[in-house]
Amino acid sequence: MKVGFIGAGNMGRAIANGLKKSGVCKSEELFCISASGSGAARMAAATGATVSESKKELIEQSDVIILAFKPQHLESISEEEANAAKGKIVISVLAGRTLDSMKSVFGDGPSNLVRVMPNTPSQIGKGVSTFCFLKEPSDDETSTTETVLGSLGTAYAVEESQLHIATVINGCGPAFYFRIVQLIAEIADEHGLNKDLAAKLACETGIGSLELLNQSESDPQELIDEVVSPNGVTHALLTSLNTNGMPALMRTATKDAVDRSIELSRKA
């Protein structure tokens, strides 16, 4: 499978590295180009990808084209370049750019258009991506898309209308977990525990707990019940979180984030 990257920033390089390391693509099957040239040079150095002379050449060389540049530059794709994508899969990781905005640029030429929300753990192969197609995909289109995104970690298909809430979960999620660890470390420091040690405890406890949940057939409440003793320390912690407004705060924060995602898509 020949994959071309228009744009070679962090996410583009993460996908290229994943495709190379997983054996999905050989170096000679990877192509890249970037506005300044420096990003493409870094991708080429890391993966052995070929730096294409032009976007049109890259599109012609590739079976799958990945758009990984700044979202506001989508309309810089020319009609000639768009026509070169006829019969190919075009995958976009451009934040906020809808499938309709992609179609307005590429028309009906590509076999399918795919909108993706990846996340930063993709850089270490532990990412979670959500994606949607412009039209009902063929088995080959589904398989190809899942193979490309699988090089980053795991991937799940959603409807485009669901992508705003999915973005809050998997796209914003890493920052949420980082903030939780940061807060725990700050609070622990106030209670006399070294901040760095507290951060490690919080991080490793989170990794183990979430892996337990992921592998378990139990739902979250059942696993909570295994930790909580009546009138114990965990009971005091959870009771305080609930009575001090954590559920309401989470709902408000989620709504604000979803509203912002919708707003950005409308502006894009």
TALINJO-V138976 format. One record per residue. RES is the residue in three letters. SS is DSSP state (A for helix, B for strand, O for the rest). OMEGA is omega as a letter, one per 20 degrees, with the letter a starting at -180 (999 if undefined). D_CENTER is the distance of its C-alpha to the mean C-alpha in Angstrom with 2 decimals. Layout:
res	ss	omega	d_center
RES	SS	OMEGA	D_CENTER
RES	SS	OMEGA	D_CENTER
This chain:
res	ss	omega	d_center
MET	O	r	21.60
LYS	O	a	21.51
VAL	B	r	18.22
GLY	B	a	18.43
PHE	B	r	16.15
ILE	B	a	17.24
GLY	O	a	15.94
ALA	O	r	15.36
GLY	O	a	13.56
ASN	A	a	11.40
MET	A	r	8.32
GLY	A	r	11.09
ARG	A	r	13.02
ALA	A	r	10.49
ILE	A	a	10.37
ALA	A	r	14.11
ASN	A	r	14.89
GLY	A	r	13.31
LEU	A	r	15.30
LYS	A	a	18.33
LYS	A	a	18.35
SER	O	a	17.89
GLY	O	r	20.71
VAL	O	r	19.08
CYS	O	r	20.20
LYS	O	a	23.13
SER	A	a	23.29
GLU	A	r	25.50
GLU	A	r	22.97
LEU	B	a	20.43
PHE	B	a	21.12
CYS	B	r	19.82
ILE	B	r	21.04
SER	O	a	20.25
ALA	O	a	22.22
SER	O	a	23.87
GLY	O	a	23.99
SER	A	r	23.04
GLY	A	r	19.34
ALA	A	r	20.49
ALA	A	r	23.18
ARG	A	r	20.87
MET	A	r	18.75
ALA	A	r	22.12
ALA	A	a	23.50
ALA	A	a	20.72
THR	A	a	20.45
GLY	O	r	23.69
ALA	O	r	22.10
THR	B	r	24.63
VAL	B	a	24.49
SER	O	a	25.55
GLU	O	a	28.32
SER	O	r	26.82
LYS	A	r	23.95
LYS	A	r	26.42
GLU	A	r	27.26
LEU	A	a	23.67
ILE	A	r	23.07
GLU	A	a	26.39
GLN	A	a	25.57
SER	O	r	22.32
ASP	O	a	21.68
VAL	B	r	18.00
ILE	B	r	16.98
ILE	B	r	13.54
LEU	B	a	13.51
ALA	O	r	11.85
PHE	O	a	14.45
LYS	O	a	15.12
PRO	A	a	14.77
GLN	A	a	18.48
HIS	A	a	19.55
LEU	A	a	18.66
GLU	A	r	22.36
SER	A	r	23.44
ILE	O	a	23.00
SER	O	r	26.67
GLU	A	r	28.33
GLU	A	r	29.45
GLU	A	r	25.98
ALA	A	r	24.67
ASN	A	r	27.68
ALA	O	a	26.87
ALA	O	a	23.71
LYS	O	r	26.07
GLY	O	a	25.29
LYS	O	r	21.95
ILE	B	r	18.37
VAL	B	a	16.36
ILE	B	a	12.55
SER	B	r	11.03
VAL	O	a	7.89
LEU	O	a	10.44
ALA	O	r	9.78
GLY	O	a	12.54
ARG	O	a	14.08
THR	O	r	15.33
LEU	A	r	16.46
ASP	A	r	19.96
SER	A	r	19.44
MET	A	a	18.24
LYS	A	r	21.29
SER	A	r	23.55
VAL	A	a	22.83
PHE	A	a	22.76
GLY	O	a	25.14
ASP	O	a	25.82
GLY	O	a	25.89
PRO	O	r	22.61
SER	O	r	22.74
ASN	B	r	19.54
LEU	B	a	16.74
VAL	B	r	13.15
ARG	B	a	10.66
VAL	B	r	6.94
MET	B	r	4.29
PRO	O	r	0.93
ASN	O	a	2.94
THR	A	r	6.39
PRO	A	r	8.01
SER	A	a	6.83
GLN	A	r	9.86
ILE	A	r	12.10
GLY	O	a	11.08
LYS	O	a	10.17
GLY	B	r	6.45
VAL	B	r	5.77
SER	B	r	4.37
THR	B	a	6.86
PHE	B	r	9.03
CYS	B	a	12.60
PHE	B	r	15.55
LEU	O	a	18.25
LYS	O	a	20.94
GLU	O	a	21.71
PRO	O	r	20.43
SER	O	r	22.88
ASP	A	a	22.54
ASP	A	r	21.97
GLU	A	r	19.16
THR	A	a	17.41
SER	A	a	18.15
THR	A	a	17.07
THR	A	r	13.64
GLU	A	r	13.13
THR	A	r	14.61
VAL	A	a	12.41
LEU	A	r	9.07
GLY	A	r	11.18
SER	O	r	11.74
LEU	O	a	8.48
GLY	B	r	9.50
THR	B	a	9.63
ALA	B	a	8.77
TYR	B	r	10.61
ALA	B	r	12.39
VAL	O	r	13.25
GLU	O	a	15.61
GLU	A	r	14.62
SER	A	r	16.73
GLN	A	a	14.62
LEU	A	r	11.35
HIS	A	r	12.67
ILE	A	r	13.18
ALA	A	r	10.05
THR	A	r	8.24
VAL	A	a	10.78
ILE	A	a	10.24
ASN	A	r	6.73
GLY	A	r	5.61
CYS	O	a	9.17
GLY	A	r	10.00
PRO	A	r	10.02
ALA	A	r	12.40
PHE	A	a	14.37
TYR	A	r	15.06
PHE	A	a	15.91
ARG	A	r	18.24
ILE	A	r	19.87
VAL	A	r	20.67
GLN	A	r	21.95
LEU	A	r	24.16
ILE	A	a	25.49
ALA	A	r	26.47
GLU	A	a	28.20
ILE	A	r	30.06
ALA	A	r	31.06
ASP	A	r	32.47
GLU	A	r	34.60
HIS	O	r	35.96
GLY	O	r	36.92
LEU	O	r	34.15
ASN	O	a	32.76
LYS	A	a	29.42
ASP	A	r	27.86
LEU	A	r	29.14
ALA	A	r	27.93
ALA	A	r	24.36
LYS	A	r	24.57
LEU	A	a	26.12
ALA	A	a	23.47
CYS	A	a	20.57
GLU	A	r	22.31
THR	A	r	23.50
GLY	A	r	20.04
ILE	A	a	18.82
GLY	A	a	21.99
SER	A	a	22.05
LEU	A	r	18.58
GLU	A	r	19.32
LEU	A	r	22.66
LEU	A	a	21.22
ASN	A	a	18.81
GLN	A	a	21.85
SER	O	r	24.40
GLU	O	r	25.86
SER	O	r	26.68
ASP	O	a	24.91
PRO	A	a	23.96
GLN	A	r	27.39
GLU	A	r	29.26
LEU	A	r	27.62
ILE	A	a	28.37
ASP	A	r	31.93
GLU	A	a	32.24
VAL	A	a	31.69
VAL	O	r	33.77
SER	O	r	37.53
PRO	O	r	39.73
ASN	O	r	40.36
GLY	O	a	38.55
VAL	A	a	36.19
THR	A	r	32.96
HIS	A	r	34.77
ALA	A	a	35.65
LEU	A	a	32.10
LEU	A	r	30.56
THR	A	r	33.56
SER	A	r	33.19
LEU	A	a	29.49
ASN	A	a	30.34
THR	A	r	33.55
ASN	O	r	32.12
GLY	O	a	29.55
MET	A	r	26.22
PRO	A	r	25.53
ALA	A	r	26.54
LEU	A	r	24.55
MET	A	r	21.31
ARG	A	r	22.11
THR	A	a	22.97
ALA	A	r	19.89
THR	A	r	17.67
LYS	A	r	19.88
ASP	A	a	19.78
ALA	A	r	16.00
VAL	A	r	16.03
ASP	A	r	18.99
ARG	A	r	17.37
SER	A	r	14.41
ILE	A	a	17.24
GLU	A	a	19.29
LEU	A	r	16.85
SER	A	r	16.41
ARG	A	a	20.20
LYS	A	a	20.77
ALA	O	999	18.54
